[in-house]
Amino acid sequence: MENKRNEKQFEKIFDIKLLMKLHRFTKPFYLVLMLSILAVFLSSVGDLFRPYLMKVVTDDYVTAYKNEMFVSDESFGHKEEVLFNDEYYIRDIFYEDLELKPSYKTTRQIIKDGDQFILLNDFIGKTRSTDDYSIEESNNSVTLTIHEDGKVIEGIILSEADYQIFRENDISGIWYITMLLIFTLVVSFVFQYIQTISLNYVGQKVVYKMREELFNHLQHLSLSYYEKNPIGRLVTRITNDMNNISEFYTNVIITFLKDFIILIGTMAIMVALDWKLSLLCFSTLPIVIIISFVFRRLVRNNQRTIKIKIAQINATLSENISGMKIIQLFNQEKHMFKAFDVINKEHLKAWLTQTNIYAILRPSMNLIYSITLCFLVFFRQ
């Protein structure tokens, strides 16, 4: 006779029939579900927009004083231009934004030397360190000599007031980006609140309806069904498995959609900023995909084993507790303990297997991340 604790083994990765059955319970809440998906999308856009704002405030304002500046006697017609000593200055990043690029007479750059700032009459590059050149001061003037080619560049030391003239627009820009960042944080909070409330509402409503139908279904099953299926297993199906369905709505859907949107958005932004550097970052992506598919199968099969063992433990406990008088009457305590111990050890083994799988997966992802960084450092030298 087949052991009534045996569980049916499922091999399908995706079962459309089960999804259609779940669709019946979800259908009344389509509008709420669509609202939550829209909230997930908008909050994900906010998550993508914040790093971009940090990039703008850093590159265009905080460290932008080191950028190349174009100089002209006439106005460039841009709000970010600076008037200093009857000359108009505009940074390269803003000069590129001009539709009609006017001519300029020279380029200049501000560098920092100790506690003072120097306005050079030429551009030496943003990546040069103080070891690449030497500076000689004479009153308010300086002479910079580049060690590599011996090039000599004249300049002047800026006073605090002169330096603030060049940084005035930066302070305004930083305030503007800060306000915009706070606005995106508030908007993202609102959308995250909406998605959390709506998805939890749908998940709990679906579970509520399913539990009612399951309980009603159990009341009309034949007595032979209860002879073949332990009570503990049925309780597991109505409690633990229902919680998994609720988790599907409240966490799985939102995590999948949010991660997918952020992943696609991040890749698009990376390509827009520097497609060559992006290709280097994507070079290890096939390895990540292969590892993900392998570990997905391992984790899925092991998770099914864990669920089966939990159901068997609950069934065994239910039978033993309800029939404890009979077990003690026939002196079967040791026999029943051994039977329970076998199931419990199998459950422990399944969990340890799960731990081993993740113990390999996470370091593998970290290793691939480190390899990608090595590629970036090596090929961008």
DRENGU-968011 format. One record per residue (C-alpha): residue in one letter; y, z, x. Coordinates in steps of 0.1 Angstrom, whole numbers, padded with zeros to 4 digits, always signed. Each point is the difference from the previous one (the first is absolute). Last residue first. Example, Ala and Ser with C-alpha at 12.3 -4.5 7.8 and 13.67 -1.06 7.14 Angstrom:
s-0011+0071+0137a-0034+0007-0014
//
This chain:
q+0525-0184+0440r-0007-0009-0036f-0036-0011+0005f-0012+0033+0017v+0020+0025-0022l-0009-0017-0033f-0037-0004+0010c-0002+0036+0011l+0015+0011-0034t-0027-0021-0017i-0027+0017+0021s+0014+0034-0010y-0002-0009-0037i-0035-0013+0004l-0010+0033+0016n+0017+0020-0028m-0019-0020-0026s-0033+0006+0018p+0009+0037+0003r+0003+0002-0038l-0032-0019-0007i-0024+0018+0023a+0006+0035-0013y+0003-0015-0034i-0036-0011+0001n-0011+0032+0016t+0016+0021-0028q-0017-0022-0026t-0034+0005+0017l+0007+0038+0000w+0006-0003-0037a-0032-0018-0006k-0020+0024+0021l+0015+0030-0019h-0011-0017-0033e-0035-0006+0014k-0001+0037+0011n+0009+0011-0035i-0027-0022-0016v-0027+0014+0023d+0013+0036-0004f-0002-0004-0038a-0037-0009+0002k-0006+0028+0025f+0018+0025-0023m-0021-0012-0030h-0032+0007+0019k+0011+0033+0013e+0011+0012-0035q-0032-0011-0017n-0013+0034-0010f-0013-0012-0034l+0023+0025-0019q+0028-0005+0025i+0001-0037-0006i-0003+0005-0038k+0028+0024-0001m+0022-0022+0023g-0003-0030-0024s+0037-0005-0008i+0010+0009+0036n-0027-0022+0016e+0006-0030-0022s+0038+0001+0003l-0002+0006+0038t-0024-0029+0004a+0021-0024-0021n+0032+0011+0018i-0017-0006+0034q-0013-0034-0011a+0034-0011-0012i+0015+0011+0033k-0027-0019+0018i+0007-0032-0019k+0037+0002+0006i-0006+0005+0037t-0023-0030+0001r+0026-0021-0017q+0025+0011+0026n-0024-0010+0028n-0003-0035-0014r+0037-0004-0004v+0008+0015+0034l-0024-0023+0018r+0011-0031-0019r+0037+0008+0006f-0008+0007+0037v-0012-0035+0006f+0028-0016-0020s+0027+0021+0017i-0014-0008+0034i+0002-0037-0006i+0035+0002-0014v+0013+0021+0029i-0015-0024+0025p+0016-0029-0018l+0034+0018+0002t-0001+0004+0038s+0022-0031+0006f+0024+0011-0029c+0023+0020+0024l+0001-0029+0024l+0008-0024-0028s+0028+0023-0011l+0016-0001+0035k+0001-0038-0004w+0013+0002-0035d+0030+0022+0009l+0022+0015-0028a-0013-0022-0029v-0036+0004+0011m+0004+0038+0001i+0017+0000-0034a-0028-0020-0016m-0027+0022+0016t+0017+0031-0012g+0003-0014-0035i-0037-0010-0001l-0011+0034+0012i+0025+0019-0022i-0011-0019-0031f-0037+0005+0008d+0005+0037+0008k+0019+0006-0032l-0025-0019-0022f-0031+0016+0015t+0015+0035+0001i+0012-0002-0036i-0033-0013-0013v-0021+0025+0019n+0021+0031-0007t+0007+0006-0037y-0021-0027-0016f-0031+0003+0022e+0004+0037+0002s-0005+0002-0038i-0031-0021+0004n-0013+0024+0027n+0008+0030-0023m-0022-0017-0027d-0028-0002+0026n+0003+0037+0008t+0000+0012-0036i-0019-0022-0025r-0024-0014+0026t-0006+0033+0017v-0008+0016-0034l-0025-0027-0006r-0016+0006+0034g-0002+0037-0006i-0016-0005-0034p-0030-0017+0016n-0009-0035-0013k-0035-0010-0012e-0004+0028-0026y+0036-0004-0011y-0007-0037-0008s-0031+0010-0019l+0021+0021-0023s+0018-0031-0012l+0036-0007+0006h+0026+0006-0028q+0018+0030+0014l+0002-0016+0034h+0020-0029-0014n+0025+0024-0016f+0004+0017+0034l+0004-0033+0017e+0025-0013-0025e+0021+0032+0004r-0003+0000+0037m+0011-0037+0002k+0031+0007-0022y+0011+0029+0021v-0007-0018+0033v+0022-0030-0012k+0028+0024-0011q-0001+0019+0032g+0002-0032+0021v+0027-0016-0020y+0022+0032+0001n-0007+0004+0037l+0011-0036+0006s+0032+0004-0020i+0011+0034+0015t-0007-0011+0036q+0015-0034-0004i+0032+0013-0017y+0004+0028+0027q-0005-0026+0028f+0026-0022-0017v+0026+0028-0001f-0007+0011+0035s+0003-0036+0013v+0034-0002-0018v+0012+0033+0017l-0012-0011+0034t+0015-0035-0004f+0034+0016-0009i-0002+0024+0030l-0006-0030+0023l+0029-0019-0015m+0023+0030+0006t-0012+0002+0036i+0004-0038+0005y+0036+0002-0012w+0007+0031+0022i-0015-0017+0030g+0021-0031-0006s+0032+0020-0003i-0008+0017+0033d-0008-0033+0016n+0032-0016-0012e+0020+0027+0019r-0021-0004+0032f+0021-0026+0018i+0032+0019-0008q-0017+0033+0009y-0005-0013+0035d+0037-0006+0004a+0008+0036-0012e-0025+0015+0023s+0014-0020+0029l-0018-0031+0011i-0006-0005+0037i+0008-0036+0010g-0021-0029+0013e-0007-0024+0028i-0033-0017+0006v-0016-0008+0034k-0033-0019+0002g-0021+0011+0030d-0031-0017-0014e-0025+0028-0006h+0023+0029+0009i+0026-0006-0027t+0035+0011+0012l+0024+0017-0025t+0036+0004+0010v+0020+0025-0020s+0037+0004-0011n+0018+0031-0013n+0008+0013+0035s-0025-0017+0023e-0036+0005-0009e-0030-0016+0017i-0032-0006-0020s-0035-0008+0012y-0026-0021-0018d-0037-0002-0010d-0006+0037+0004t+0024+0008-0029s-0024-0018-0023r+0002-0036-0013t-0016-0006-0034k+0032-0010-0020g+0010-0029+0022i+0027-0006+0026f+0028-0014-0023d+0033-0006+0017n+0035+0015+0003l-0015+0035-0002l+0014+0028-0022i-0011+0033+0014f-0010+0032-0019q+0002+0035+0016d-0023+0030+0000g-0025-0014+0025d+0004-0037+0001k-0002-0016-0034i+0003-0038-0005i+0023-0020-0021q-0003-0038+0001r+0021-0031+0003t-0001-0037-0008t+0027-0026+0006k+0024-0025-0016y-0014-0003-0035s-0005-0030-0023p-0004+0005-0037k-0035+0001-0016l+0002-0015-0035e-0026+0017-0021l+0005+0034+0018d-0031+0022-0001e-0008-0008+0037y+0034+0016+0010f-0012+0032-0018i-0030+0004+0023d+0019-0011+0030r+0027+0026-0003i+0036-0009-0009y+0031+0007+0020y+0035-0012-0007e+0027+0003+0026d+0035+0015-0002n-0010+0030+0022f-0029+0008-0024l-0006-0014-0035v-0036+0005-0012e-0021-0023-0021e-0024+0014-0026k+0019-0014-0030h-0004-0035+0012g+0028-0027+0001f-0005-0007+0037s+0037+0008+0007e+0018-0018+0028d+0004+0009+0036s-0038+0000+0005v-0027+0022+0014f-0038-0001-0007m-0018+0033+0005e-0035+0004+0014n-0017+0031-0013k+0001+0034+0017y+0022+0014-0028a-0028-0009-0024t-0020+0032+0008v+0009+0019-0032y+0015-0029-0020d-0020-0032-0004d-0032+0009+0018t-0004+0036-0013v+0015-0003-0034v-0018-0033-0006k-0034+0013+0011m+0004+0031-0021l+0008-0022-0030y-0031-0021+0007p-0021+0032+0001r+0015+0010-0034f-0006-0034-0017l-0038+0000+0003d-0003+0034-0018g+0025-0012-0026v-0021-0031-0006s-0030+0023-0004s+0019+0020-0026l+0008-0032-0019f-0036-0012+0000v-0014+0034-0010a+0025+0002-0029l-0010-0035-0012i-0037+0011+0001s+0009+0032-0019l+0018-0021-0027m-0029-0024-0002l-0024+0030-0006v+0023+0015-0027l+0001-0034-0017y-0038-0005+0003f-0008+0034-0014p-0021-0010-0031k-0020-0024+0023t-0012+0027+0024f-0030+0012-0019r-0013-0035-0007h+0007-0010+0036l-0025+0026+0012k-0028-0019-0017m+0014-0032+0015l-0001+0016+0034l-0036+0011-0005k-0010-0035-0009i+0019-0015+0030d-0020+0020+0025f+0014-0001+0035i-0019+0011+0031k-0034-0003-0017e-0029+0019+0015f-0004+0028-0025q-0030+0023+0003k-0012+0018-0032e-0005+0037+0006n-0032+0018+0003r+0001+0035-0016k-0025-0009-0026n-0027-0004+0026e-0021-0029-0011m-0035+0009-0013
//
